[in-house]
Amino acid sequence: MEGMASLRSGNGVLTFVGDKNVCDYNDFLVPRGQEEVFYRELVEHLGSLEWHTLELYSLNHSSPTLGLFPDIARGKGYRVEVVQDEVCPGKALPKTWDEYVNSLSKKNRHELRRKLRRLDTAPGVKWYALRSPEEIEGAMDDFFSLLKMSRETKHRFLTPERERFFRGIGREMGDLDVMRLYFMEVEGKRVASALCFDYGASRFLYNSGYNQDYGFYSVGLLLKAFTVKDAIEEGKDYYDFLRGNEPYKYDLGGEDKPLYTMTVTRG
């Protein structure tokens, strides 16, 4: 049986290795059909470790961990609590951009079209995606700059350690051809950026930033809209805005999918 439980320990608490600040989803890696066997073996193994709390955060609503792990753990005498933590809005994609726009609410459809018309009046507008590791690595400084410009919270978030993390995933995910780094330019100047990942038939919007001096043209929102358009043209069937309930996600048609935290404690 194969599977992976990447856990770290600190002060008697076991939790996932991934930092919640940079991992929107987390879970065990288990082949389909092997979940129950894996969880039973994991619970047996946990009994041999020193811990008092197991905290499993950022579990997708469809995770088999939510469906199977609690009963197995309770059967061994552990207490299990599952609570909704945050949301990951997403949008099922139709076959064409026109169908997508028409699927938005009347208000959001009107606003998107109005903003697109306004963007058409800006000089020298273009948008594009960088895909190769070399292109992505060469553009990361611009991405960081736009990230910091967009919000003070993002400026604080982007520590030197996290910059190194982003550069690392840029190289690794670029090599796997699953990373897309989007930019919008106005008169040759990069004014908005969005970092996305493609996996299977889904696109995931990981992070983004924009120059507030160009807020009149809604460059941040519209570049995200263009990443949706690009996903549709590439045949994707789902767009995941990832964790958080920022208004723009609902402006672009996002519908909430819950995230859960499971807390297991010893009796």
N, C-alpha and C positions, 0 to 999 in steps of 0.2 A: 504494500500500500504506500502510495506517495502522498505528500502534502507538506506544507510548510507553515509553522507557527513562529513568526518573527516577533518575539517578546523581549522587553527589557524590564529590569527589576530595579527598584529604588525604594528604600524605607518600607519594605514589605508589600509594595504595590507592584503588580505585574501589569504591563500595558503594551500596546503595539509599539514597535520601533519607530514608525513614522511620526514626525512632529505634527501635531494637529494644526499648526499654523501653515503648513505647506502641503498637507495631505487632506484632500477633500473627502475621499473615501478610504476606508481601511478594512482589512479583513484577513482571514486565513486563506492561503492558496491551496485549494483542494480540487482534484479532478472531479468532474461531474460523475455522479453515481457512487463516489467514495466518501461522501460527506459524513454519513452516520458512523462508519467505521473509524474515520479520522477523529471525529469528536470524542468517541468513546476512548480511543487510545490517548488522546490529548488529556482528557479528564483523569485517566489513570496516571499519566505522567505528572500532572499537576499535583497529585497527592504526594509525590516524593519531593516536592520543592518547598522552600520556606517562603511563605507569603500569607497575607491576610486578606488582600483585596485584589481582584482581577478586574481591570477596567478596560472594556472594549468599546472604543468610541468610533464615530463616523461610519456606522454600519448602514449600508444601503437598505432601503425598505424591502427589497427582494432577496436579501442575503439568506442563504440556508442556515447561517449561524443563528439568526433570529428564530428560525423555525425548529431547529433540532437541538441546539446546544443547551437551552434552559432546562428541558426535561431530563437530559442526561446528567447535567450538573446537580439538579435537585435530587435525582436518584442516588447521588453519592453524599447527600446531606448538606450541600451548599445552598446558601440563599442567593436568589437571582432576582434582580430588578432590571426592567427594561423601560426606558423613558425616551420620548422623542426629544431630540437635541436641537437640530436645526433643520433647514430644508435645502434641497438642491433643485431649483426650478429647471425645467427642461421643456422641449417642444418637439413633438412628432413632426417630421418634415414631409410635405407633399412632394410631388414630382417636379413642380415648376415654381419659379419665383412668384409669378402672378398668383398662383394658388395660395402660396404662403401669405402674401400680402393680403389677399382677400379673406384669409382665415383669421386675421387679427380683428379685435373689436373695432367698431366703427370709429371710436375716438383714436385708438392707436394707429389704425390704418390711415386716417386723415393726417395725423401728426407725422407719420413716417413719410408720406408722400410730400407733405409741405416742406419737411426738412430736406428731402432729396432735391426738391426744386430750388431751395435756397442754396444748397451745396453746388448746384449747377452754375450759380453766378460767381462762385469763387474762381480765381485765376489759377490755371494749371493744375487742376486736381487729378490725382491718380492714386490707385491703391493696388497693392500686389502682395504676394506671399513669398517669403524666402524659405527654401526647403533643405538645401544642402548644409551639412555641418559647417563648411567654410563660410557660407553666406551668413548663417545664423550667428556664428561666433563673431564675425566681423561687424555685426549690427547690434550686439548686446549692449554696448555703451549707449546707443540711441534709445534702446528699449528702457534701460534703467533711468535715463534722463527723463523720458516721458512718464514713466511710472511715478517718479518723485514729484513731477510737476502737477499731477492730476489731483492728489489729495495729500494732506499732511500725514494722515494715518499710513498711507503707502510710503511716504518718505521715511517715516519711523520704522516701518516694517522692513525696509530694504537695508538691513545691516550688512557689513562686509562679509559675514559668514553666509548670509542668504544670497548675496551676489555670487559668491563662489559656488553655491548650490545651483543657482540658475545657469551659470556657465557650464557646470558639469552636466546637468541634464540636457543642455543644449547640444553638447558634443555627443552624449550617449543616445539621446532620442533622435538626433539628426542622423546618426549612423543607421538607426533602425527605420528611418523614413516615416516617423509618426509625428514629428513636430513641425508646426507651421508658424512662422513668425510674420505677422501681417503689419504693413505700414500703410498710412495714408500720407500723401505729400500734397502740399499747396505751394505752387511756384518753386518746386525743387526742394522744399524744406519738409522734413518728416515732422508731422504734427500730431499723429496718433499711432498707437501700436497695440496689437493684441497677440497674445501667445496662446496657441491652441494645440491640442493633441488629437490625432485621429486613431481610433481603435475600432476595428471591424467596421460596422455601418454607422458609427457614432462619431461626432465631433465634440470635444470638450474645450470650453473656454476657460483657460487656467488663470490668466491675469491680463491686465491691460492698463494703458495710461494715455494721457493726451495733454497737449499744450493748451492751458486755459485761455491763452490769448486768442485762440481760434474757436472758443466756445460758441460764438455767434453762428458758426456753421455746423454745430453739433457733430464735430469730427469724431469724438469718442463713440457716441452712440451709432453713428452711421458706419464707421469702420466695423463695428460688431455686426451690424446688419449685413454688411458685405461678406463677412465671414460665414454668415448663415447662407447667403446667396451662393457663395462658393461651395459650401457643403452640399446644397441641393444639386448644383451642377455636377458635382462629383458623385452623385448617387447615394449620399448619406440619407439615412431615414430617421435620425434622432440628433438633436442638438442639446447638449447638456451645459447649462450655465454654471454648474457646480455650486458649491456651498455659499449661502448668503441670500438675503431677500432684498437686494438692491433694486430700486424701482425700474431701472432700465431693463431688467430681465423680464418684467411683466409687460413693459412697453413693447417688447419684441415677442410677446406671446408665450412666455414661460409659464408653466403650470407646476405647482409645488409637488415635489417628491420628498417624503420625510427621511431624515437621518435619525438614527437611534444610538443611544449609549447603553450598553449592558454592563451592569456591575454585579460581580460575583463575590460573595464573602463567605468565609468559613464559619460554620456553625459553632 
